[in-house]
Amino acid sequence: MNPNEISRTYTVDSVERTAIVAEPLSPVATSPPAVLFFHGRGAKAESAFKIGRIRKAWPEALVVYPQGLPNDTGVGPPGIGWQRGAGIGNDRDVKFVDSILSSLTTEYGVEPTRVYACGMSNGGTFALLLMALRAEKFAAFAEAAGAAGRFLNELATPRRVLFINGRKDHILPFWAAEKARDRVLSLSGAVLGEMADGIQYWRQGSDERFVGMWAHDGGHVWPKQADERIVEFFQAHV
């Protein structure tokens, strides 16, 4: 790894957890924005780091790639991934995120108003779980090929979120993403707004892009330009 790419270890409930912390590629005058990127089930932080383009699209950002643990998501065979509901595994993954956020504050001066979460598939679902359980810790969220469940009933404080989902997704169905979107809309009171670059936005007050949904024609994929569109959405809420 380069000097600005650090493998970090965190101890959560006596279990060692790891993450790759990729410091900004470009210097920033103030505390950097921070993006937490959660890999899909069966993947690894290293692979997400190698193929991810978040840093290239936002060189001023600090990007963290946490590593999941073996789990059973209820979708397909057990594999490495993230909890899919509140309280599962004693909230081991949510506590892991708490530890990461604490270290970002103490070591880099990162502020909650500049922290973002995104993920692919099971990692995207986990980002939505954080929206339900840790809404105040993040400025905005994004998911690709993820979906939500009953845990969104815990969502009391709606946050800005971008949904990226394929209409032909046979693993996490498109209707589940629509249901999650509608839950956020019902809480936020956001109303239909503009369509830009294939993304439908809903506005809340002066925020023209409070909720966004990119409904593409593909399946269970991280579509091309997803990184750039996520960064654009996050940058609209700095």
C-alpha positions in Angstrom: 0.0 0.0 0.0 1.0 3.6 -0.5 1.8 5.7 2.6 -1.7 7.3 2.5 -3.4 3.9 2.4 -3.4 2.4 5.9 -4.7 -1.0 7.1 -6.3 -0.4 10.5 -7.4 -2.7 13.3 -10.3 -2.0 15.7 -11.3 -4.1 18.7 -15.1 -4.4 19.0 -16.5 -6.5 21.8 -13.1 -8.3 22.0 -13.1 -9.1 18.3 -10.5 -7.6 16.0 -12.0 -5.9 13.0 -10.1 -4.4 10.1 -10.5 -1.6 7.5 -8.5 0.1 4.9 -8.3 3.8 5.4 -7.4 5.6 2.2 -6.4 9.2 3.0 -7.2 12.0 0.6 -5.3 12.1 -2.7 -5.5 15.9 -2.8 -4.8 18.1 0.2 -7.7 19.8 1.9 -7.6 23.1 3.9 -10.2 21.9 6.4 -11.2 18.5 7.8 -11.8 16.1 4.9 -15.1 14.6 3.9 -15.2 10.9 4.7 -16.9 8.1 2.8 -17.5 4.6 4.3 -17.7 2.0 1.5 -19.2 -1.4 2.4 -18.4 -4.3 0.1 -20.9 -6.9 -1.0 -21.4 -10.3 0.5 -18.5 -12.7 -0.3 -16.2 -9.8 -1.2 -13.4 -8.2 0.7 -12.3 -4.7 1.7 -9.2 -5.2 -0.5 -11.2 -5.9 -3.6 -13.5 -3.0 -3.0 -10.5 -0.8 -2.5 -8.8 -1.9 -5.7 -11.8 -1.6 -8.0 -13.4 1.4 -6.4 -13.4 4.8 -8.1 -14.7 6.9 -5.2 -11.3 8.3 -4.5 -10.7 9.2 -8.1 -14.1 10.9 -8.3 -13.5 12.8 -5.0 -9.8 13.1 -4.4 -10.3 15.4 -1.4 -12.2 12.7 0.4 -11.0 10.2 3.0 -12.4 6.8 2.0 -12.7 3.8 4.5 -13.2 0.3 3.3 -14.3 -1.9 6.3 -14.0 -5.6 6.2 -17.1 -7.7 7.0 -17.3 -11.0 8.9 -18.8 -14.4 8.1 -22.6 -14.3 8.4 -25.8 -15.7 7.1 -27.9 -13.0 5.4 -30.8 -15.3 4.6 -30.1 -14.7 0.9 -28.0 -17.5 -0.7 -25.4 -19.5 1.2 -23.6 -18.0 4.3 -20.6 -15.8 3.4 -18.7 -12.7 4.5 -20.9 -9.7 4.8 -22.9 -7.4 7.0 -25.8 -7.6 9.4 -29.2 -7.1 7.7 -31.2 -6.0 10.7 -31.1 -4.3 14.1 -29.7 -6.4 16.9 -28.4 -9.2 14.7 -25.1 -10.5 16.0 -25.4 -8.1 19.0 -25.1 -5.2 16.4 -21.5 -6.1 15.9 -21.2 -4.3 12.6 -23.0 -1.2 13.8 -20.6 -1.1 16.7 -17.7 -1.5 14.3 -18.9 1.6 12.4 -19.1 3.5 15.7 -15.5 2.7 16.4 -14.4 3.8 12.9 -16.4 7.1 13.2 -14.8 7.8 16.6 -11.3 7.3 15.2 -12.0 9.5 12.2 -13.1 12.3 14.6 -10.0 12.0 16.8 -7.4 11.4 14.2 -8.6 13.4 11.2 -11.0 15.9 12.7 -13.8 14.6 10.5 -17.2 16.2 11.3 -20.5 14.3 11.2 -21.9 16.8 8.7 -19.2 15.5 6.2 -19.5 11.8 6.7 -21.2 9.5 4.1 -22.0 5.8 3.7 -22.5 3.7 0.6 -22.3 0.1 -0.4 -22.9 -2.7 -2.9 -25.6 -5.4 -2.5 -25.4 -6.6 1.2 -23.1 -3.6 1.8 -25.8 -1.3 0.4 -28.4 -2.9 2.6 -26.1 -2.3 5.6 -25.8 1.4 4.5 -29.6 1.7 4.7 -29.5 0.0 8.1 -27.1 2.7 9.3 -29.6 5.2 8.0 -32.2 3.7 10.3 -29.9 3.2 13.4 -27.3 6.0 13.0 -29.0 8.7 11.0 -27.4 11.5 12.9 -23.9 10.2 12.2 -24.1 10.7 8.5 -24.9 13.5 6.0 -26.1 11.2 3.2 -26.3 7.6 2.1 -26.2 5.7 -1.2 -26.7 2.0 -2.1 -26.4 0.0 -5.3 -28.2 -3.4 -5.7 -29.2 -3.2 -2.0 -32.6 -3.4 -0.4 -34.2 -2.8 3.0 -36.4 -4.7 5.3 -38.4 -4.1 8.5 -35.5 -2.3 10.0 -36.6 0.9 8.2 -39.4 1.0 10.6 -36.7 2.2 13.0 -36.1 5.2 10.8 -37.3 8.3 12.6 -35.0 10.9 11.1 -35.0 10.8 7.3 -31.7 11.4 5.6 -30.7 12.1 2.1 -30.2 8.9 0.1 -29.5 7.8 -3.4 -30.9 4.4 -4.6 -29.2 2.7 -7.5 -31.1 -0.5 -8.5 -31.7 -2.7 -11.5 -35.1 -3.5 -12.7 -33.9 -7.0 -13.6 -32.3 -7.7 -10.2 -33.3 -11.3 -9.3 -31.3 -11.3 -6.0 -32.5 -8.2 -4.3 -35.7 -7.3 -6.2 -36.4 -3.8 -7.5 -39.7 -3.6 -5.6 -37.8 -3.8 -2.3 -35.8 -0.7 -3.2 -39.0 1.1 -4.2 -40.4 0.2 -0.8 -37.4 1.6 1.0 -37.5 4.7 -1.1 -41.2 5.2 -0.3 -40.5 4.8 3.4 -38.0 7.7 3.3 -40.3 9.8 1.2 -43.2 9.3 3.6 -41.2 10.4 6.5 -39.4 13.3 4.8 -42.4 14.8 3.0 -40.2 15.1 -0.1 -42.0 15.6 -3.4 -41.3 14.7 -6.9 -38.6 16.9 -8.5 -36.3 16.9 -11.5 -35.0 14.1 -13.6 -31.3 14.4 -14.4 -29.0 11.9 -16.2 -31.5 9.2 -15.7 -31.8 9.8 -11.9 -35.2 10.8 -10.6 -35.0 13.2 -7.7 -37.4 14.3 -4.9 -37.0 17.6 -3.2 -37.6 18.7 0.4 -37.8 22.4 0.9 -34.8 24.1 -0.7 -33.0 20.7 -1.1 -33.7 19.8 -4.7 -32.0 16.4 -4.4 -33.1 15.1 -1.0 -33.8 11.6 -2.4 -32.6 10.2 -5.7 -33.3 6.9 -7.6 -31.4 5.6 -10.5 -33.5 2.8 -11.9 -31.4 1.2 -14.6 -32.2 -1.7 -16.9 -29.6 -4.1 -15.5 -29.5 -6.7 -12.8 -27.6 -7.2 -9.6 -24.6 -5.0 -10.5 -22.5 -2.0 -9.6 -23.2 -0.1 -12.8 -20.7 2.0 -14.7 -20.6 5.6 -13.4 -22.1 4.5 -10.1 -19.0 6.0 -8.2 -19.2 9.3 -10.0 -23.0 9.6 -9.5 -22.7 8.8 -5.8 -19.9 11.3 -5.3 -22.0 13.9 -7.2 -24.9 13.2 -4.8 -22.7 13.4 -1.7 -21.1 16.6 -2.9 -24.5 18.2 -3.2 -24.8 17.7 0.5 -21.4 18.9 1.9 
